[in-house]
Amino acid sequence: MNSAQFIISIIFVFPAVSLIMGALGYYIFKNIYITPIIIAIIGVIAIFTVFNSTFWFWAVLYTLLSFLSGLIGKLLSSKKPT
């Protein structure tokens, strides 16, 4: 993987995946905390095995994005038409 592909994956692909996983995780588990915890664990493992310590920012950001998308999914599913 060259540096351009790496930057594109860090900035576009990984956030999109965490947003999708957060929403799907809420619909599967009916809990907004499970998927962000899984993403945080994967991020910490990736920091120590694949990336360096500067990836902490991205790992926290992906966790927050996953949490926010799960929260949005919860809010959208709780608004039922009357």
C-alpha positions as a LaTeX table, in Angstrom:
\begin{tabular}{lrrr}
\hline
Residue & $x$ (\AA) & $y$ (\AA) & $z$ (\AA) \\
\hline
Met1 & 0.00 & 0.00 & 0.00 \\
Asn2 & 1.54 & 3.28 & $-1.02$ \\
Ser3 & 1.17 & 6.49 & 0.96 \\
Ala4 & $-1.70$ & 7.89 & $-1.16$ \\
Gln5 & $-3.81$ & 4.76 & $-0.66$ \\
Phe6 & $-2.96$ & 4.81 & 3.04 \\
Ile7 & $-4.07$ & 8.43 & 3.44 \\
Ile8 & $-7.28$ & 7.83 & 1.49 \\
Ser9 & $-8.12$ & 4.83 & 3.65 \\
Ile10 & $-7.43$ & 6.72 & 6.90 \\
Ile11 & $-9.46$ & 9.78 & 5.91 \\
Phe12 & $-12.35$ & 8.28 & 3.91 \\
Val13 & $-12.65$ & 4.49 & 4.12 \\
Phe14 & $-12.15$ & 3.84 & 7.85 \\
Pro15 & $-14.57$ & 6.60 & 8.98 \\
Ala16 & $-17.22$ & 5.36 & 6.53 \\
Val17 & $-16.79$ & 1.81 & 7.82 \\
Ser18 & $-17.08$ & 2.94 & 11.44 \\
Leu19 & $-20.24$ & 4.94 & 10.64 \\
Ile20 & $-21.83$ & 1.96 & 8.91 \\
Met21 & $-20.76$ & $-0.44$ & 11.66 \\
Gly22 & $-22.17$ & 1.86 & 14.34 \\
Ala23 & $-25.58$ & 2.01 & 12.70 \\
Leu24 & $-25.64$ & $-1.71$ & 11.89 \\
Gly25 & $-24.39$ & $-2.54$ & 15.36 \\
Tyr26 & $-27.32$ & $-0.74$ & 16.91 \\
Tyr27 & $-29.83$ & $-2.54$ & 14.72 \\
Ile28 & $-28.22$ & $-5.93$ & 15.41 \\
Phe29 & $-27.49$ & $-5.61$ & 19.15 \\
Lys30 & $-30.11$ & $-2.95$ & 20.08 \\
Asn31 & $-27.36$ & $-1.31$ & 22.13 \\
Ile32 & $-25.37$ & 1.78 & 21.14 \\
Tyr33 & $-22.31$ & 0.82 & 23.22 \\
Ile34 & $-21.33$ & $-2.60$ & 21.86 \\
Thr35 & $-20.04$ & $-1.55$ & 18.43 \\
Pro36 & $-18.01$ & 1.47 & 19.63 \\
Ile37 & $-16.35$ & $-0.76$ & 22.22 \\
Ile38 & $-15.48$ & $-3.30$ & 19.53 \\
Ile39 & $-14.11$ & $-0.55$ & 17.28 \\
Ala40 & $-12.07$ & 0.89 & 20.17 \\
Ile41 & $-10.57$ & $-2.52$ & 20.92 \\
Ile42 & $-9.74$ & $-3.05$ & 17.24 \\
Gly43 & $-8.20$ & 0.44 & 17.13 \\
Val44 & $-6.00$ & $-0.17$ & 20.16 \\
Ile45 & $-4.84$ & $-3.49$ & 18.74 \\
Ala46 & $-4.10$ & $-1.78$ & 15.42 \\
Ile47 & $-2.09$ & 0.93 & 17.18 \\
Phe48 & 0.26 & $-1.59$ & 18.70 \\
Thr49 & 0.49 & $-3.99$ & 15.76 \\
Val50 & 0.08 & $-2.04$ & 12.52 \\
Phe51 & 0.31 & 1.70 & 13.19 \\
Asn52 & 2.30 & 3.86 & 15.61 \\
Ser53 & 1.16 & 5.94 & 18.57 \\
Thr54 & 0.02 & 8.83 & 16.35 \\
Phe55 & $-2.97$ & 6.65 & 15.36 \\
Trp56 & $-4.56$ & 7.24 & 18.80 \\
Phe57 & $-6.36$ & 10.32 & 17.45 \\
Trp58 & $-7.88$ & 8.31 & 14.61 \\
Ala59 & $-8.85$ & 5.41 & 16.87 \\
Val60 & $-10.72$ & 7.77 & 19.21 \\
Leu61 & $-12.33$ & 9.54 & 16.26 \\
Tyr62 & $-13.54$ & 6.26 & 14.73 \\
Thr63 & $-14.95$ & 5.20 & 18.09 \\
Leu64 & $-16.84$ & 8.48 & 18.44 \\
Leu65 & $-18.15$ & 8.25 & 14.88 \\
Ser66 & $-19.41$ & 4.75 & 15.57 \\
Phe67 & $-21.10$ & 5.89 & 18.76 \\
Leu68 & $-22.73$ & 8.86 & 17.02 \\
Ser69 & $-24.05$ & 6.77 & 14.16 \\
Gly70 & $-25.49$ & 4.25 & 16.63 \\
Leu71 & $-27.10$ & 7.10 & 18.54 \\
Ile72 & $-28.58$ & 8.53 & 15.34 \\
Gly73 & $-29.86$ & 5.08 & 14.44 \\
Lys74 & $-31.46$ & 4.79 & 17.86 \\
Leu75 & $-33.10$ & 8.20 & 17.56 \\
Leu76 & $-34.41$ & 7.44 & 14.08 \\
Ser77 & $-35.78$ & 4.04 & 15.06 \\
Ser78 & $-37.48$ & 5.40 & 18.19 \\
Lys79 & $-39.46$ & 7.98 & 16.18 \\
Lys80 & $-42.38$ & 5.93 & 15.00 \\
Pro81 & $-45.09$ & 7.57 & 12.91 \\
Thr82 & $-48.35$ & 8.04 & 14.78 \\
\hline
\end{tabular}
